[in-house]
Amino acid sequence: MSARIIFDQFVPAREHIALELHHGETLRIVDAEGKQVVDLIALNATNKKEKLSCVYSNLMNGTWKLSKGHILYTNQARPIFSITDDKVGLHYSGGGFCTAEINYLRFQVENTPNCADNLTRAFKPYGIRRDDFGFDSCFNIFMNLTYQPDGSLKLDEPLSRPGDYIDLKAEMDSIVAISNCPQDRNPCNAFNPTPIQVQVFKK
């Protein structure tokens, strides 16, 4: 990429990060060790009521297999990201993130680490609260959750290998929160959460 790196940080397993992304900058999410899911939520930097929408993104692209060449849209049907590169090609765009409540329902374990808490903590310095974002705003990067012919959903280990990444070019100024998914009770992260790398490029 003929651009300079203006941000470069590793996010430990089970942790989170938030950052401001300006129009024209490219956000790169790198799976450092492979098979790790990243939950990403983005809101318009000047209007938190406008946010990434998985439903509109799928509708406008005519597919749920969002990858290189596709555009991610907001709940106001405006572009927020262009996917300019993608070394994996399979992510989940049905929305959603793990919570303590859903983990208890599925695994009967209380107070588990979860993406809802991670995202809430990440957004806090920006004055964005839990009720400012919902399931539709979450793009599950590298998640291998697919629709089966019989209508069921199948969760498998991610296809991402060490060093694989996805590039998201900002089409508007936004505030982005990222949860390095802490789930270790199903194949979401191959039962072993690992670090990720977050980079921002500017031409």
RODO-2510 file (C-alpha; in nm, 4 decimals, decimal comma):
residues 203
     n   res          X          Y          Z
     1     m     0,0000     0,0000     0,0000
     2     s     0,1479     0,3373    -0,1038
     3     a     0,0480     0,5096     0,2177
     4     r     0,2002     0,5919     0,5523
     5     i     0,1019     0,4283     0,8785
     6     i    -0,0419     0,6800     1,1254
     7     f    -0,1615     0,4285     1,3853
     8     d    -0,0325     0,0822     1,4701
     9     q    -0,1271    -0,1090     1,7840
    10     f    -0,1636    -0,4675     1,8959
    11     v    -0,4779    -0,5497     2,0933
    12     p    -0,4292    -0,8382     2,3382
    13     a    -0,6611    -1,1368     2,3462
    14     r    -1,0034    -1,0542     2,4946
    15     e    -0,9362    -0,6774     2,4955
    16     h    -1,0722    -0,3760     2,3061
    17     i    -0,9841    -0,0463     2,1432
    18     a    -1,1577     0,2582     1,9968
    19     l    -1,0293     0,5254     1,7607
    20     e    -1,1345     0,8113     1,5375
    21     l    -1,1140     0,7439     1,1660
    22     h    -1,1188     1,0282     0,9143
    23     h    -1,2585     1,0262     0,5623
    24     g    -1,0095     0,8711     0,3213
    25     e    -0,8083     0,6855     0,5843
    26     t    -0,7867     0,3064     0,5726
    27     l    -0,8392     0,0868     0,8767
    28     r    -0,6622    -0,2471     0,8612
    29     i    -0,7566    -0,5304     1,0988
    30     v    -0,4881    -0,7999     1,1099
    31     d    -0,5409    -1,1450     1,2586
    32     a    -0,1990    -1,1817     1,4182
    33     e    -0,2085    -1,5539     1,4970
    34     g    -0,5091    -1,6732     1,2960
    35     k    -0,8639    -1,7913     1,3709
    36     q    -0,9638    -1,4821     1,5715
    37     v    -1,2931    -1,2924     1,5376
    38     v    -1,3108    -0,9140     1,5657
    39     d    -1,6370    -0,7309     1,6370
    40     l    -1,6450    -0,3811     1,4871
    41     i    -1,8981    -0,1024     1,5379
    42     a    -1,8745     0,2417     1,3779
    43     l    -2,0748     0,5607     1,4331
    44     n    -2,0729     0,8882     1,2422
    45     a    -1,8263     1,1121     1,4305
    46     t    -2,0663     1,4087     1,4330
    47     n    -2,3996     1,2280     1,4624
    48     k    -2,4081     0,9173     1,6805
    49     k    -2,7586     0,8363     1,5556
    50     e    -2,6027     0,7421     1,2214
    51     k    -2,4154     0,4134     1,2461
    52     l    -2,3015     0,1136     1,0488
    53     s    -2,5927    -0,1082     0,9436
    54     c    -2,5437    -0,4724     0,8517
    55     v    -2,9009    -0,4991     0,7220
    56     y    -2,8602    -0,2066     0,4830
    57     s    -2,5125    -0,3242     0,3804
    58     n    -2,6440    -0,6671     0,2856
    59     l    -2,9460    -0,5171     0,1101
    60     m    -2,7512    -0,2615    -0,0933
    61     n    -2,4841    -0,5121    -0,1967
    62     g    -2,7320    -0,7915    -0,2634
    63     t    -2,5303    -1,0407    -0,0586
    64     w    -2,4345    -1,1271     0,2983
    65     k    -2,0859    -1,2331     0,1856
    66     l    -1,9321    -0,8878     0,2110
    67     s    -1,5736    -0,8733     0,0894
    68     k    -1,3361    -0,6787    -0,1369
    69     g    -1,5228    -0,4406    -0,3652
    70     h    -1,8299    -0,4109    -0,1424
    71     i    -1,9445    -0,1002     0,0442
    72     l    -2,0694    -0,0925     0,4029
    73     y    -2,3634     0,1426     0,4617
    74     t    -2,5124     0,3255     0,7577
    75     n    -2,8690     0,3144     0,8868
    76     q    -2,9218     0,6293     0,6769
    77     a    -2,8180     0,4396     0,3613
    78     r    -2,4899     0,6286     0,3187
    79     p    -2,1480     0,4682     0,2635
    80     i    -1,9344     0,4463     0,5756
    81     f    -1,6622     0,2036     0,4557
    82     s    -1,5374     0,0549     0,1304
    83     i    -1,3728    -0,2863     0,1594
    84     t    -1,0572    -0,2291    -0,0456
    85     d    -0,8731    -0,5503     0,0388
    86     d    -0,9619    -0,8772     0,2090
    87     k    -0,7333    -1,1766     0,2519
    88     v    -1,0012    -1,4002     0,4069
    89     g    -1,3238    -1,3371     0,2171
    90     l    -1,5614    -1,4750     0,4780
    91     h    -1,7101    -1,2615     0,7550
    92     y    -2,0510    -1,2494     0,9236
    93     s    -2,2703    -0,9523     0,8396
    94     g    -2,5873    -1,0602     1,0151
    95     g    -2,5119    -0,8347     1,3103
    96     g    -2,4856    -0,9207     1,6772
    97     f    -2,2265    -0,9578     1,9504
    98     c    -2,1878    -1,1836     2,2517
    99     t    -2,3222    -1,0633     2,5874
   100     a    -2,3088    -1,1971     2,9411
   101     e    -2,6788    -1,2859     2,9127
   102     i    -2,6512    -1,4837     2,5906
   103     n    -2,3398    -1,6603     2,7178
   104     y    -2,5315    -1,7697     3,0271
   105     l    -2,8220    -1,8912     2,8146
   106     r    -2,5878    -2,0935     2,5917
   107     f    -2,3273    -2,2139     2,8410
   108     q    -2,4822    -2,1674     3,1890
   109     v    -2,1825    -1,9649     3,3076
   110     e    -2,2321    -1,6239     3,4675
   111     n    -2,0344    -1,3037     3,4163
   112     t    -1,8267    -1,4222     3,1223
   113     p    -1,6078    -1,1774     2,9255
   114     n    -1,8045    -1,0626     2,6209
   115     c    -1,8030    -0,8252     2,3260
   116     a    -2,0915    -0,6104     2,4538
   117     d    -1,8890    -0,5122     2,7608
   118     n    -1,5731    -0,4649     2,5534
   119     l    -1,7468    -0,2352     2,3066
   120     t    -1,9112    -0,0376     2,5857
   121     r    -1,5752     0,0181     2,7563
   122     a    -1,4080     0,1103     2,4275
   123     f    -1,6705     0,3752     2,3442
   124     k    -1,6847     0,5281     2,6948
   125     p    -1,4115     0,7932     2,6406
   126     y    -1,6134     0,9243     2,3450
   127     g    -1,9334     0,9634     2,5461
   128     i    -2,1019     0,6811     2,3554
   129     r    -2,3160     0,4584     2,5761
   130     r    -2,4418     0,1027     2,5420
   131     d    -2,7860     0,2198     2,4296
   132     d    -2,6274     0,4230     2,1469
   133     f    -2,5459     0,1088     1,9472
   134     g    -2,7162    -0,2219     1,8764
   135     f    -2,6744    -0,5560     1,7066
   136     d    -2,7303    -0,4234     1,3529
   137     s    -2,4244    -0,1985     1,3876
   138     c    -2,1788    -0,4845     1,4455
   139     f    -1,9733    -0,6352     1,1629
   140     n    -1,8184    -0,9678     1,2736
   141     i    -1,4833    -0,9704     1,0969
   142     f    -1,3349    -1,3146     1,0237
   143     m    -1,6358    -1,4915     1,1804
   144     n    -1,7224    -1,8192     1,0071
   145     l    -2,0964    -1,8289     1,0697
   146     t    -2,2773    -1,9418     0,7568
   147     y    -2,6340    -2,0023     0,6427
   148     q    -2,7119    -2,3639     0,5572
   149     p    -2,9552    -2,4888     0,2887
   150     d    -3,2013    -2,6044     0,5547
   151     g    -3,2114    -2,2556     0,7052
   152     s    -2,9867    -2,3298     1,0026
   153     l    -2,6728    -2,1425     1,1035
   154     k    -2,3385    -2,3212     1,1286
   155     l    -2,0516    -2,1838     1,3380
   156     d    -1,7018    -2,3050     1,2511
   157     e    -1,3501    -2,1880     1,3241
   158     p    -1,2470    -1,8791     1,1228
   159     l    -1,0643    -1,9303     0,7938
   160     s    -0,8136    -1,6547     0,8738
   161     r    -0,4460    -1,7463     0,8990
   162     p    -0,1666    -1,5558     1,0782
   163     g    -0,1201    -1,2188     0,9098
   164     d    -0,4477    -1,2196     0,7169
   165     y    -0,6287    -0,8856     0,7150
   166     i    -0,9181    -0,6780     0,5897
   167     d    -0,8910    -0,3133     0,4806
   168     l    -1,1783    -0,0703     0,5363
   169     k    -1,1497     0,2697     0,3690
   170     a    -1,3426     0,5381     0,5575
   171     e    -1,6107     0,7086     0,3491
   172     m    -1,6974     0,9453     0,6356
   173     d    -1,5458     1,0572     0,9641
   174     s    -1,6350     0,7961     1,2228
   175     i    -1,5663     0,6643     1,5699
   176     v    -1,4833     0,2957     1,5625
   177     a    -1,4917     0,0500     1,8513
   178     i    -1,3318    -0,2922     1,8219
   179     s    -1,3711    -0,5930     2,0480
   180     n    -1,1098    -0,8642     2,0139
   181     c    -1,3704    -1,1310     2,0826
   182     p    -1,3128    -1,3121     2,4154
   183     q    -1,5369    -1,6102     2,3367
   184     d    -1,3651    -1,9393     2,4304
   185     r    -1,6642    -2,1718     2,4686
   186     n    -1,7389    -2,2379     2,1004
   187     p    -1,5433    -2,2502     1,7699
   188     c    -1,5786    -1,8729     1,7173
   189     n    -1,2081    -1,8188     1,7981
   190     a    -1,1026    -2,1845     1,7734
   191     f    -1,1577    -2,1995     2,1530
   192     n    -0,8429    -1,9884     2,2012
   193     p    -0,8658    -1,6051     2,1813
   194     t    -0,5465    -1,4451     2,0482
   195     p    -0,4118    -1,0922     1,9740
   196     i    -0,4954    -0,8754     1,6742
   197     q    -0,3210    -0,5791     1,5143
   198     v    -0,4984    -0,2539     1,4280
   199     q    -0,3446    -0,0140     1,1777
   200     v    -0,4559     0,3083     1,0104
   201     f    -0,3076     0,4207     0,6774
   202     k    -0,3251     0,7632     0,5194
   203     k    -0,2228     0,8562     0,1652
***
